[in-house]
Amino acid sequence: MYYNTGYNVCDRLAPTMEPNRREKFGLCPLCQRECYLTFHHLIPRKVHRREFFKKNYSKDELNRGLDICRLCHNGIHDLYDEMTLAKEFASLDLLLADRGLSKHFEWVAKQKIRKLRNRP
């Protein structure tokens, strides 16, 4: 049975134009481009539930991260799995020191910044 509650289902399904809470505009610390940034957990959320990480890291340490551009973020996750990132690349310095990642960041630095639709 349907009851009219005054709530419009279409309002719930309509896309919003508001930017993601975790997304902001600024300088990427990896490629030095000024663009929209996404949050990268230094210890990926996928491994937070594992006993090793629960015992050895506080919640604050597990939730530390960097605001980086989407291309750098994708490159990090394309090159390494979550466990490798958690154990070997849990700081900005370690990310920058890796040869494969630094080559990717150099490539990203040369890319044009595309303006996305629905952005100011």
C-alpha positions as CSV (number, residue, x, y, z in Angstrom):
1,M,0.0,0.0,0.0
2,Y,1.3,3.5,-0.9
3,Y,1.1,6.4,1.6
4,N,1.7,9.9,0.6
5,T,4.3,11.2,3.0
6,G,5.2,14.3,1.1
7,Y,8.6,12.9,0.4
8,N,9.5,12.9,-3.3
9,V,11.5,9.8,-4.3
10,C,13.0,11.7,-7.3
11,D,14.6,14.3,-5.0
12,R,16.5,11.5,-3.3
13,L,17.7,10.2,-6.7
14,A,18.6,13.5,-8.3
15,P,22.4,14.1,-8.7
16,T,23.8,17.0,-6.6
17,M,26.2,19.6,-7.9
18,E,28.0,19.8,-4.5
19,P,31.7,18.7,-4.6
20,N,32.8,15.7,-2.6
21,R,33.5,16.5,1.0
22,R,36.9,14.9,0.8
23,E,37.8,16.7,-2.5
24,K,39.4,20.1,-2.6
25,F,41.5,22.3,-4.9
26,G,45.2,22.8,-4.2
27,L,48.8,21.8,-4.9
28,C,49.5,18.1,-5.3
29,P,52.6,17.3,-3.2
30,L,53.6,14.5,-5.6
31,C,53.4,16.1,-9.1
32,Q,53.3,19.8,-8.0
33,R,50.3,20.5,-10.2
34,E,47.5,22.8,-8.9
35,C,44.2,20.9,-9.4
36,Y,41.4,19.1,-7.6
37,L,42.8,16.8,-4.9
38,T,41.5,13.5,-3.4
39,F,42.4,12.0,-0.1
40,H,44.8,9.1,-0.1
41,H,45.1,7.0,3.1
42,L,48.8,6.3,3.7
43,I,47.7,2.9,5.2
44,P,44.8,1.9,2.9
45,R,41.5,1.4,4.6
46,K,41.2,-2.2,3.2
47,V,43.9,-3.3,5.7
48,H,42.7,-1.4,8.7
49,R,40.7,-4.4,10.0
50,R,43.7,-6.8,9.9
51,E,45.1,-7.7,13.3
52,F,48.7,-6.5,12.6
53,F,47.5,-3.0,11.9
54,K,45.0,-2.9,14.7
55,K,47.8,-3.8,17.2
56,N,50.6,-1.6,15.8
57,Y,48.8,1.6,14.8
58,S,46.3,3.9,16.6
59,K,43.1,5.0,14.8
60,D,44.7,8.4,14.1
61,E,47.7,6.8,12.5
62,L,45.5,4.5,10.4
63,N,43.5,7.5,9.2
64,R,46.5,9.7,8.2
65,G,46.8,10.6,4.6
66,L,47.6,13.1,1.9
67,D,45.5,15.2,-0.5
68,I,46.8,14.3,-3.9
69,C,45.6,14.6,-7.5
70,R,43.5,11.9,-9.1
71,L,46.3,10.9,-11.6
72,C,48.9,10.4,-8.9
73,H,46.3,8.6,-6.8
74,N,45.5,6.2,-9.6
75,G,49.2,5.6,-10.4
76,I,49.9,4.7,-6.8
77,H,47.1,2.1,-6.7
78,D,47.9,0.8,-10.2
79,L,51.6,0.1,-9.3
80,Y,51.1,-1.4,-5.8
81,D,48.5,-3.5,-3.9
82,E,47.1,-2.3,-0.6
83,M,49.3,-4.5,1.6
84,T,52.5,-3.3,-0.1
85,L,51.4,0.3,0.2
86,A,50.6,-0.2,3.9
87,K,53.9,-1.9,4.8
88,E,56.4,-0.1,2.5
89,F,54.9,3.3,1.5
90,A,53.2,4.7,4.6
91,S,54.7,8.2,4.3
92,L,55.1,11.0,1.7
93,D,58.9,10.5,1.7
94,L,58.7,6.8,1.0
95,L,56.2,7.5,-1.9
96,L,58.6,10.1,-3.4
97,A,61.7,7.8,-2.9
98,D,60.3,5.0,-5.0
99,R,61.7,4.9,-8.5
100,G,58.6,3.6,-10.3
101,L,56.3,6.1,-8.5
102,S,58.6,9.0,-9.1
103,K,58.7,8.2,-12.8
104,H,54.9,8.2,-12.8
105,F,54.8,11.6,-10.8
106,E,57.2,13.1,-13.4
107,W,54.8,12.0,-16.2
108,V,51.8,13.4,-14.4
109,A,53.5,16.7,-13.9
110,K,53.6,17.1,-17.7
111,Q,49.9,16.4,-18.2
112,K,47.3,19.1,-18.9
113,I,44.8,19.7,-16.1
114,R,41.4,19.0,-17.5
115,K,38.5,21.0,-16.2
116,L,35.8,18.6,-15.2
117,R,32.1,19.2,-16.0
118,N,30.0,20.5,-13.1
119,R,33.0,22.2,-11.5
120,P,33.3,26.0,-11.0
